[in-house]
Amino acid sequence: MTTPERGEFFQSVRGLTLALATIALLAFVLPSVLAARLQQARVSRAEAQVHAVADRLAAAGLAAITTTLQVQNIAVLTGPGDPVLEAADRLWITSRQAPLQSYVSLPPDAVTSDPWLRALQINIGARRHGGHVWVLSAGPNGIIDTPFDSGASPSGDDVAASLP
């Protein structure tokens, strides 16, 4: 029987240490990389979704029903999904809301919840004040950062498409 030499023992320990260090590094780094890619994929899906909904709403004549909505004092139309409960501009939350499908006939698959399962928001009441009307997802943090009577672009991590 041969006994391992001292050098062989230390080489095997170094090899084992290197393997364990590699496994530990992958265990900590890989999940964060995958989470970042998942989040980016959700943002990309939300961008495509809000643009598609904005296009469908424009084609369905949402601008034509604005007067009806104003008479009823409805400022926000909401899609299906969990409600958005926080907003930097409280008008998104405190204004009178109504389900989008009650006013615009779209196929059920045309308007769904955003990738974070929250309802899309449309600030139709912003037209009264000359503001931009958005089809908006509150984004990853679930808080609407865009001002209700917003200008040219959404704020924070909100994902939005402008309606003409």
Backbone as JSON Lines, residues from 0, in Angstrom:
{"i":0,"aa":"M","n":[0.83,-1.18,0.0],"ca":[0.0,0.0,0.0],"c":[0.88,1.24,0.0]}
{"i":1,"aa":"T","n":[0.5,2.18,-0.83],"ca":[1.3,3.38,-0.91],"c":[0.61,4.49,-0.12]}
{"i":2,"aa":"T","n":[1.39,5.28,0.5],"ca":[0.84,6.42,1.23],"c":[0.99,7.66,0.37]}
{"i":3,"aa":"P","n":[-0.05,8.49,0.39],"ca":[0.04,9.7,-0.45],"c":[1.12,10.61,0.09]}
{"i":4,"aa":"E","n":[1.76,11.25,-0.83],"ca":[2.79,12.19,-0.42],"c":[2.13,13.48,0.02]}
{"i":5,"aa":"R","n":[2.89,14.22,0.76],"ca":[2.38,15.47,1.33],"c":[1.89,16.43,0.24]}
{"i":6,"aa":"G","n":[2.53,16.56,-0.86],"ca":[2.15,17.45,-1.95],"c":[0.82,17.06,-2.56]}
{"i":7,"aa":"E","n":[0.56,15.76,-2.7],"ca":[-0.71,15.3,-3.25],"c":[-1.87,15.71,-2.35]}
{"i":8,"aa":"F","n":[-1.67,15.61,-1.05],"ca":[-2.73,15.98,-0.1],"c":[-3.08,17.46,-0.24]}
{"i":9,"aa":"F","n":[-2.07,18.32,-0.29],"ca":[-2.34,19.75,-0.38],"c":[-2.93,20.13,-1.74]}
{"i":10,"aa":"Q","n":[-2.56,19.42,-2.8],"ca":[-3.16,19.69,-4.1],"c":[-4.64,19.32,-4.08]}
{"i":11,"aa":"S","n":[-4.99,18.22,-3.45],"ca":[-6.4,17.82,-3.4],"c":[-7.19,18.79,-2.52]}
{"i":12,"aa":"V","n":[-6.6,19.3,-1.45],"ca":[-7.28,20.28,-0.61],"c":[-7.47,21.58,-1.38]}
{"i":13,"aa":"R","n":[-6.45,22.01,-2.11],"ca":[-6.59,23.22,-2.92],"c":[-7.66,23.05,-3.99]}
{"i":14,"aa":"G","n":[-7.69,21.88,-4.61],"ca":[-8.71,21.61,-5.63],"c":[-10.11,21.63,-5.03]}
{"i":15,"aa":"L","n":[-10.24,21.02,-3.86],"ca":[-11.54,21.02,-3.18],"c":[-11.93,22.43,-2.76]}
{"i":16,"aa":"T","n":[-10.98,23.19,-2.26],"ca":[-11.25,24.57,-1.87],"c":[-11.68,25.4,-3.07]}
{"i":17,"aa":"L","n":[-11.01,25.22,-4.19],"ca":[-11.37,25.94,-5.41],"c":[-12.77,25.56,-5.87]}
{"i":18,"aa":"A","n":[-13.08,24.28,-5.83],"ca":[-14.42,23.82,-6.24],"c":[-15.49,24.39,-5.32]}
{"i":19,"aa":"L","n":[-15.25,24.37,-4.01],"ca":[-16.22,24.91,-3.06],"c":[-16.38,26.42,-3.22]}
{"i":20,"aa":"A","n":[-15.29,27.11,-3.46],"ca":[-15.36,28.57,-3.67],"c":[-16.15,28.88,-4.93]}
{"i":21,"aa":"T","n":[-15.95,28.11,-5.98],"ca":[-16.7,28.32,-7.23],"c":[-18.19,28.07,-7.01]}
{"i":22,"aa":"I","n":[-18.52,27.02,-6.32],"ca":[-19.93,26.72,-6.03],"c":[-20.56,27.83,-5.19]}
{"i":23,"aa":"A","n":[-19.85,28.29,-4.17],"ca":[-20.36,29.37,-3.31],"c":[-20.57,30.65,-4.11]}
{"i":24,"aa":"L","n":[-19.62,30.97,-4.97],"ca":[-19.73,32.17,-5.8],"c":[-20.95,32.08,-6.71]}
{"i":25,"aa":"L","n":[-21.13,30.94,-7.35],"ca":[-22.29,30.76,-8.23],"c":[-23.59,30.8,-7.44]}
{"i":26,"aa":"A","n":[-23.58,30.28,-6.23],"ca":[-24.8,30.28,-5.42],"c":[-25.22,31.69,-5.04]}
{"i":27,"aa":"F","n":[-24.28,32.6,-4.91],"ca":[-24.62,33.98,-4.54],"c":[-24.83,34.88,-5.75]}
{"i":28,"aa":"V","n":[-24.05,34.69,-6.8],"ca":[-24.1,35.58,-7.96],"c":[-25.2,35.19,-8.94]}
{"i":29,"aa":"L","n":[-25.33,33.92,-9.21],"ca":[-26.28,33.46,-10.21],"c":[-27.73,33.88,-9.92]}
{"i":30,"aa":"P","n":[-28.23,33.74,-8.69],"ca":[-29.61,34.17,-8.44],"c":[-29.83,35.67,-8.69]}
{"i":31,"aa":"S","n":[-28.87,36.5,-8.35],"ca":[-29.06,37.94,-8.58],"c":[-29.03,38.27,-10.07]}
{"i":32,"aa":"V","n":[-28.21,37.57,-10.84],"ca":[-28.17,37.77,-12.29],"c":[-29.49,37.32,-12.9]}
{"i":33,"aa":"L","n":[-29.99,36.17,-12.46],"ca":[-31.26,35.67,-12.99],"c":[-32.41,36.6,-12.6]}
{"i":34,"aa":"A","n":[-32.4,37.12,-11.38],"ca":[-33.45,38.04,-10.94],"c":[-33.43,39.32,-11.77]}
{"i":35,"aa":"A","n":[-32.25,39.83,-12.07],"ca":[-32.15,41.04,-12.89],"c":[-32.67,40.79,-14.3]}
{"i":36,"aa":"R","n":[-32.38,39.64,-14.85],"ca":[-32.88,39.31,-16.2],"c":[-34.39,39.13,-16.19]}
{"i":37,"aa":"L","n":[-34.91,38.51,-15.15],"ca":[-36.36,38.35,-15.02],"c":[-37.05,39.7,-14.93]}
{"i":38,"aa":"Q","n":[-36.49,40.6,-14.13],"ca":[-37.07,41.93,-13.98],"c":[-37.03,42.69,-15.31]}
{"i":39,"aa":"Q","n":[-35.93,42.6,-16.05],"ca":[-35.84,43.27,-17.34],"c":[-36.84,42.69,-18.32]}
{"i":40,"aa":"A","n":[-37.05,41.38,-18.28],"ca":[-38.04,40.75,-19.15],"c":[-39.44,41.25,-18.81]}
{"i":41,"aa":"R","n":[-39.73,41.42,-17.53],"ca":[-41.05,41.95,-17.13],"c":[-41.23,43.39,-17.61]}
{"i":42,"aa":"V","n":[-40.2,44.2,-17.5],"ca":[-40.29,45.59,-17.96],"c":[-40.52,45.61,-19.47]}
{"i":43,"aa":"S","n":[-39.81,44.76,-20.21],"ca":[-40.0,44.7,-21.66],"c":[-41.42,44.27,-22.01]}
{"i":44,"aa":"R","n":[-41.96,43.28,-21.29],"ca":[-43.35,42.86,-21.53],"c":[-44.32,43.99,-21.22]}
{"i":45,"aa":"A","n":[-44.07,44.72,-20.13],"ca":[-44.95,45.83,-19.77],"c":[-44.91,46.93,-20.83]}
{"i":46,"aa":"E","n":[-43.73,47.22,-21.37],"ca":[-43.62,48.23,-22.43],"c":[-44.44,47.83,-23.65]}
{"i":47,"aa":"A","n":[-44.3,46.58,-24.07],"ca":[-45.07,46.1,-25.23],"c":[-46.57,46.14,-24.92]}
{"i":48,"aa":"Q","n":[-46.93,45.78,-23.7],"ca":[-48.34,45.73,-23.32],"c":[-48.97,47.12,-23.32]}
{"i":49,"aa":"V","n":[-48.34,48.11,-22.69],"ca":[-48.97,49.43,-22.63],"c":[-49.07,50.06,-24.02]}
{"i":50,"aa":"H","n":[-48.09,49.81,-24.88],"ca":[-48.16,50.34,-26.24],"c":[-49.29,49.66,-27.02]}
{"i":51,"aa":"A","n":[-49.44,48.36,-26.87],"ca":[-50.51,47.64,-27.56],"c":[-51.88,48.11,-27.08]}
{"i":52,"aa":"V","n":[-52.03,48.3,-25.78],"ca":[-53.31,48.77,-25.23],"c":[-53.59,50.19,-25.71]}
{"i":53,"aa":"A","n":[-52.58,51.06,-25.71],"ca":[-52.77,52.43,-26.19],"c":[-53.22,52.44,-27.65]}
{"i":54,"aa":"D","n":[-52.61,51.6,-28.47],"ca":[-53.0,51.52,-29.88],"c":[-54.44,51.04,-30.02]}
{"i":55,"aa":"R","n":[-54.82,50.03,-29.26],"ca":[-56.19,49.51,-29.33],"c":[-57.2,50.53,-28.84]}
{"i":56,"aa":"L","n":[-56.85,51.26,-27.79],"ca":[-57.77,52.27,-27.28],"c":[-57.95,53.41,-28.27]}
{"i":57,"aa":"A","n":[-56.88,53.81,-28.92],"ca":[-56.97,54.86,-29.93],"c":[-57.84,54.39,-31.09]}
{"i":58,"aa":"A","n":[-57.65,53.14,-31.51],"ca":[-58.44,52.59,-32.61],"c":[-59.9,52.4,-32.22]}
{"i":59,"aa":"A","n":[-60.16,52.12,-30.94],"ca":[-61.53,51.89,-30.47],"c":[-62.27,53.2,-30.22]}
{"i":60,"aa":"G","n":[-61.58,54.32,-30.33],"ca":[-62.25,55.61,-30.18],"c":[-62.38,56.09,-28.74]}
{"i":61,"aa":"L","n":[-61.37,55.87,-27.93],"ca":[-61.43,56.34,-26.55],"c":[-61.6,57.85,-26.48]}
{"i":62,"aa":"A","n":[-61.0,58.57,-27.4],"ca":[-61.12,60.03,-27.4],"c":[-62.59,60.46,-27.54]}
{"i":63,"aa":"A","n":[-63.37,59.68,-28.27],"ca":[-64.79,60.03,-28.49],"c":[-65.62,59.9,-27.21]}
{"i":64,"aa":"I","n":[-65.23,59.05,-26.29],"ca":[-66.03,58.9,-25.07],"c":[-65.54,59.77,-23.93]}
{"i":65,"aa":"T","n":[-64.52,60.58,-24.19],"ca":[-63.98,61.46,-23.15],"c":[-65.06,62.35,-22.54]}
{"i":66,"aa":"T","n":[-65.94,62.89,-23.36],"ca":[-67.0,63.76,-22.86],"c":[-67.91,63.01,-21.89]}
{"i":67,"aa":"T","n":[-68.28,61.79,-22.24],"ca":[-69.11,60.96,-21.36],"c":[-68.43,60.75,-20.02]}
{"i":68,"aa":"L","n":[-67.13,60.46,-20.07],"ca":[-66.37,60.23,-18.84],"c":[-66.29,61.51,-18.01]}
{"i":69,"aa":"Q","n":[-66.11,62.65,-18.67],"ca":[-66.03,63.92,-17.94],"c":[-67.35,64.26,-17.27]}
{"i":70,"aa":"V","n":[-68.46,64.02,-17.96],"ca":[-69.78,64.29,-17.38],"c":[-69.98,63.43,-16.13]}
{"i":71,"aa":"Q","n":[-69.49,62.22,-16.15],"ca":[-69.62,61.32,-15.0],"c":[-68.5,61.52,-13.98]}
{"i":72,"aa":"N","n":[-67.64,62.48,-14.23],"ca":[-66.53,62.81,-13.33],"c":[-65.56,61.64,-13.13]}
{"i":73,"aa":"I","n":[-65.39,60.83,-14.15],"ca":[-64.45,59.71,-14.09],"c":[-63.11,60.2,-14.6]}
{"i":74,"aa":"A","n":[-62.09,60.02,-13.78],"ca":[-60.76,60.51,-14.13],"c":[-59.77,59.4,-14.44]}
{"i":75,"aa":"V","n":[-60.03,58.18,-13.94],"ca":[-59.1,57.07,-14.14],"c":[-59.88,55.84,-14.57]}
{"i":76,"aa":"L","n":[-59.45,55.26,-15.68],"ca":[-59.98,53.96,-16.1],"c":[-58.96,52.91,-15.71]}
{"i":77,"aa":"T","n":[-59.44,51.79,-15.18],"ca":[-58.53,50.75,-14.73],"c":[-58.79,49.44,-15.47]}
{"i":78,"aa":"G","n":[-57.73,48.73,-15.72],"ca":[-57.84,47.41,-16.33],"c":[-57.99,46.36,-15.24]}
{"i":79,"aa":"P","n":[-58.05,45.1,-15.63],"ca":[-58.13,44.03,-14.64],"c":[-56.81,43.85,-13.92]}
{"i":80,"aa":"G","n":[-56.87,43.35,-12.71],"ca":[-55.67,43.09,-11.92],"c":[-55.8,43.69,-10.54]}
{"i":81,"aa":"D","n":[-54.77,43.52,-9.75],"ca":[-54.76,44.08,-8.4],"c":[-54.73,45.6,-8.48]}
{"i":82,"aa":"P","n":[-55.43,46.28,-7.59],"ca":[-55.42,47.74,-7.64],"c":[-54.06,48.31,-7.25]}
{"i":83,"aa":"V","n":[-53.76,49.46,-7.82],"ca":[-52.56,50.19,-7.42],"c":[-52.97,51.04,-6.22]}
{"i":84,"aa":"L","n":[-52.27,50.89,-5.11],"ca":[-52.68,51.54,-3.87],"c":[-51.83,52.73,-3.48]}
{"i":85,"aa":"E","n":[-50.72,52.94,-4.18],"ca":[-49.84,54.06,-3.83],"c":[-49.47,54.85,-5.07]}
{"i":86,"aa":"A","n":[-49.42,56.17,-4.9],"ca":[-49.01,57.05,-5.99],"c":[-48.39,58.31,-5.41]}
{"i":87,"aa":"A","n":[-47.36,58.8,-6.06],"ca":[-46.73,60.05,-5.62],"c":[-47.73,61.2,-5.76]}
{"i":88,"aa":"D","n":[-48.51,61.2,-6.82],"ca":[-49.57,62.18,-7.02],"c":[-50.88,61.49,-6.66]}
{"i":89,"aa":"R","n":[-51.48,61.87,-5.56],"ca":[-52.65,61.19,-5.0],"c":[-53.87,61.22,-5.93]}
{"i":90,"aa":"L","n":[-53.87,62.08,-6.96],"ca":[-55.01,62.1,-7.89],"c":[-55.22,60.74,-8.56]}
{"i":91,"aa":"W","n":[-54.15,59.99,-8.78],"ca":[-54.27,58.66,-9.37],"c":[-55.14,57.76,-8.49]}
{"i":92,"aa":"I","n":[-55.06,57.95,-7.18],"ca":[-55.74,57.07,-6.23],"c":[-57.09,57.64,-5.79]}
{"i":93,"aa":"T","n":[-57.16,58.94,-5.6],"ca":[-58.36,59.54,-5.03],"c":[-59.4,59.96,-6.06]}
{"i":94,"aa":"S","n":[-59.01,60.05,-7.33],"ca":[-59.97,60.43,-8.37],"c":[-60.97,59.29,-8.57]}
{"i":95,"aa":"R","n":[-62.12,59.65,-9.12],"ca":[-63.14,58.64,-9.4],"c":[-62.63,57.69,-10.48]}
{"i":96,"aa":"Q","n":[-62.75,56.4,-10.2],"ca":[-62.24,55.37,-11.1],"c":[-63.39,54.53,-11.64]}
{"i":97,"aa":"A","n":[-63.16,53.92,-12.78],"ca":[-64.13,53.01,-13.38],"c":[-63.37,51.95,-14.17]}
{"i":98,"aa":"P","n":[-63.96,50.76,-14.3],"ca":[-63.3,49.72,-15.11],"c":[-63.29,50.1,-16.58]}
{"i":99,"aa":"L","n":[-62.18,49.92,-17.21],"ca":[-62.01,50.24,-18.62],"c":[-63.04,49.52,-19.48]}
{"i":100,"aa":"Q","n":[-63.26,48.25,-19.22],"ca":[-64.16,47.44,-20.05],"c":[-65.61,47.93,-19.97]}
{"i":101,"aa":"S","n":[-65.95,48.76,-18.98],"ca":[-67.3,49.31,-18.9],"c":[-67.54,50.39,-19.95]}
{"i":102,"aa":"Y","n":[-66.48,50.96,-20.48],"ca":[-66.61,52.08,-21.42],"c":[-66.07,51.8,-22.81]}
{"i":103,"aa":"V","n":[-65.15,50.85,-22.91],"ca":[-64.56,50.52,-24.2],"c":[-64.65,49.02,-24.4]}
{"i":104,"aa":"S","n":[-65.24,48.64,-25.52],"ca":[-65.39,47.22,-25.81],"c":[-64.12,46.7,-26.48]}
{"i":105,"aa":"L","n":[-63.37,45.94,-25.73],"ca":[-62.15,45.31,-26.24],"c":[-62.21,43.82,-25.92]}
{"i":106,"aa":"P","n":[-61.57,42.99,-26.73],"ca":[-61.53,41.57,-26.4],"c":[-60.87,41.36,-25.03]}
{"i":107,"aa":"P","n":[-61.3,40.36,-24.28],"ca":[-60.74,40.13,-22.94],"c":[-59.23,39.98,-22.9]}
{"i":108,"aa":"D","n":[-58.64,39.42,-23.95],"ca":[-57.19,39.24,-23.95],"c":[-56.44,40.52,-24.33]}
{"i":109,"aa":"A","n":[-57.16,41.56,-24.75],"ca":[-56.51,42.82,-25.16],"c":[-56.0,43.61,-23.97]}
{"i":110,"aa":"V","n":[-56.7,43.52,-22.85],"ca":[-56.3,44.26,-21.65],"c":[-56.22,43.27,-20.5]}
{"i":111,"aa":"T","n":[-55.01,43.02,-20.05],"ca":[-54.79,42.12,-18.92],"c":[-53.95,42.85,-17.88]}
{"i":112,"aa":"S","n":[-53.76,42.22,-16.75],"ca":[-52.92,42.85,-15.72],"c":[-51.48,42.94,-16.22]}
{"i":113,"aa":"D","n":[-50.73,43.86,-15.61],"ca":[-49.33,44.02,-16.01],"c":[-48.5,42.82,-15.53]}
{"i":114,"aa":"P","n":[-47.23,42.74,-15.88],"ca":[-46.42,41.58,-15.48],"c":[-46.29,41.4,-13.96]}
{"i":115,"aa":"W","n":[-46.63,42.42,-13.18],"ca":[-46.59,42.31,-11.72],"c":[-47.99,42.07,-11.17]}
{"i":116,"aa":"L","n":[-48.94,41.74,-12.07],"ca":[-50.33,41.39,-11.76],"c":[-51.17,42.55,-11.25]}
{"i":117,"aa":"R","n":[-50.71,43.78,-11.52],"ca":[-51.49,44.97,-11.14],"c":[-52.26,45.5,-12.34]}
{"i":118,"aa":"A","n":[-53.32,46.23,-12.06],"ca":[-54.16,46.8,-13.1],"c":[-53.45,47.95,-13.81]}
{"i":119,"aa":"L","n":[-53.62,48.01,-15.12],"ca":[-53.16,49.18,-15.87],"c":[-54.06,50.36,-15.52]}
{"i":120,"aa":"Q","n":[-53.51,51.56,-15.54],"ca":[-54.24,52.77,-15.2],"c":[-54.23,53.72,-16.41]}
{"i":121,"aa":"I","n":[-55.35,54.39,-16.65],"ca":[-55.43,55.37,-17.73],"c":[-55.99,56.65,-17.13]}
{"i":122,"aa":"N","n":[-55.18,57.69,-17.1],"ca":[-55.56,58.96,-16.48],"c":[-56.34,59.84,-17.45]}
{"i":123,"aa":"I","n":[-57.51,59.38,-17.85],"ca":[-58.32,60.07,-18.84],"c":[-58.7,61.49,-18.38]}
{"i":124,"aa":"G","n":[-58.76,61.71,-17.07],"ca":[-59.1,63.02,-16.52],"c":[-58.03,64.07,-16.72]}
{"i":125,"aa":"A","n":[-56.84,63.67,-17.1],"ca":[-55.75,64.64,-17.31],"c":[-56.05,65.56,-18.49]}
{"i":126,"aa":"R","n":[-56.9,65.1,-19.4],"ca":[-57.25,65.94,-20.56],"c":[-57.93,67.24,-20.14]}
{"i":127,"aa":"R","n":[-58.68,67.2,-19.04],"ca":[-59.37,68.4,-18.56],"c":[-58.4,69.53,-18.27]}
{"i":128,"aa":"H","n":[-57.2,69.17,-17.85],"ca":[-56.2,70.16,-17.47],"c":[-55.1,70.3,-18.5]}
{"i":129,"aa":"G","n":[-55.31,69.72,-19.67],"ca":[-54.3,69.8,-20.73],"c":[-53.12,68.88,-20.52]}
{"i":130,"aa":"G","n":[-53.25,67.91,-19.63],"ca":[-52.16,66.97,-19.35],"c":[-52.12,65.83,-20.33]}
{"i":131,"aa":"H","n":[-51.06,65.06,-20.25],"ca":[-50.88,63.88,-21.08],"c":[-51.72,62.74,-20.53]}
{"i":132,"aa":"V","n":[-52.36,61.99,-21.41],"ca":[-53.11,60.8,-21.01],"c":[-52.21,59.59,-21.26]}
{"i":133,"aa":"W","n":[-52.06,58.77,-20.22],"ca":[-51.17,57.62,-20.28],"c":[-51.93,56.31,-20.05]}
{"i":134,"aa":"V","n":[-51.52,55.27,-20.75],"ca":[-51.81,53.89,-20.35],"c":[-50.58,53.53,-19.54]}
{"i":135,"aa":"L","n":[-50.77,53.26,-18.25],"ca":[-49.63,53.2,-17.34],"c":[-49.63,51.95,-16.49]}
{"i":136,"aa":"S","n":[-48.45,51.36,-16.36],"ca":[-48.18,50.31,-15.39],"c":[-47.33,50.95,-14.29]}
{"i":137,"aa":"A","n":[-47.65,50.66,-13.05],"ca":[-46.9,51.25,-11.94],"c":[-45.48,50.71,-11.85]}
{"i":138,"aa":"G","n":[-45.15,49.74,-12.67],"ca":[-43.78,49.23,-12.71],"c":[-43.44,48.31,-11.56]}
{"i":139,"aa":"P","n":[-42.17,47.94,-11.45],"ca":[-41.75,46.96,-10.44],"c":[-42.07,47.34,-9.0]}
{"i":140,"aa":"N","n":[-42.0,48.64,-8.65],"ca":[-42.23,48.98,-7.24],"c":[-43.7,49.12,-6.89]}
{"i":141,"aa":"G","n":[-44.59,49.11,-7.87],"ca":[-46.03,49.17,-7.61],"c":[-46.54,50.53,-7.2]}
{"i":142,"aa":"I","n":[-45.73,51.54,-7.3],"ca":[-46.11,52.91,-6.92],"c":[-46.1,53.77,-8.18]}
{"i":143,"aa":"I","n":[-47.18,54.51,-8.42],"ca":[-47.21,55.4,-9.58],"c":[-46.39,56.64,-9.24]}
{"i":144,"aa":"D","n":[-45.33,56.84,-10.0],"ca":[-44.44,57.98,-9.79],"c":[-44.76,59.14,-10.74]}
{"i":145,"aa":"T","n":[-45.48,58.86,-11.8],"ca":[-45.8,59.86,-12.82],"c":[-46.88,60.81,-12.31]}
{"i":146,"aa":"P","n":[-46.67,62.12,-12.41],"ca":[-47.73,63.06,-12.02],"c":[-48.99,62.83,-12.86]}
{"i":147,"aa":"F","n":[-50.16,63.05,-12.26],"ca":[-51.43,62.8,-12.94],"c":[-51.56,63.63,-14.21]}
{"i":148,"aa":"D","n":[-51.23,64.9,-14.15],"ca":[-51.29,65.79,-15.31],"c":[-49.91,65.92,-15.94]}
{"i":149,"aa":"S","n":[-49.26,64.79,-16.16],"ca":[-47.87,64.72,-16.56],"c":[-47.57,65.34,-17.91]}
{"i":150,"aa":"G","n":[-46.3,65.6,-18.08],"ca":[-45.8,66.15,-19.33],"c":[-45.42,65.08,-20.33]}
{"i":151,"aa":"A","n":[-44.23,65.18,-20.85],"ca":[-43.81,64.39,-22.0],"c":[-43.36,62.97,-21.71]}
{"i":152,"aa":"S","n":[-43.05,62.65,-20.46],"ca":[-42.57,61.29,-20.2],"c":[-42.99,60.82,-18.82]}
{"i":153,"aa":"P","n":[-43.11,59.51,-18.65],"ca":[-43.43,58.96,-17.33],"c":[-42.26,59.14,-16.37]}
{"i":154,"aa":"S","n":[-42.52,59.0,-15.08],"ca":[-41.49,59.19,-14.06],"c":[-41.17,57.89,-13.34]}
{"i":155,"aa":"G","n":[-40.05,57.88,-12.66],"ca":[-39.65,56.74,-11.84],"c":[-39.54,55.48,-12.67]}
{"i":156,"aa":"D","n":[-40.04,54.37,-12.11],"ca":[-39.98,53.1,-12.82],"c":[-41.29,52.77,-13.53]}
{"i":157,"aa":"D","n":[-42.18,53.77,-13.64],"ca":[-43.45,53.56,-14.34],"c":[-43.18,53.22,-15.81]}
{"i":158,"aa":"V","n":[-44.03,52.37,-16.35],"ca":[-43.97,52.02,-17.76],"c":[-45.25,52.55,-18.38]}
{"i":159,"aa":"A","n":[-45.14,53.39,-19.41],"ca":[-46.34,54.04,-19.94],"c":[-46.25,54.29,-21.43]}
{"i":160,"aa":"A","n":[-47.43,54.39,-22.03],"ca":[-47.55,54.77,-23.44],"c":[-48.57,55.89,-23.5]}
{"i":161,"aa":"S","n":[-48.28,56.88,-24.3],"ca":[-49.13,58.05,-24.43],"c":[-50.32,57.77,-25.36]}
{"i":162,"aa":"L","n":[-51.46,58.34,-25.0],"ca":[-52.62,58.3,-25.88],"c":[-52.73,59.63,-26.61]}
{"i":163,"aa":"P","n":[-53.09,59.59,-27.89],"ca":[-53.21,60.86,-28.62],"c":[-54.37,61.71,-28.12]}
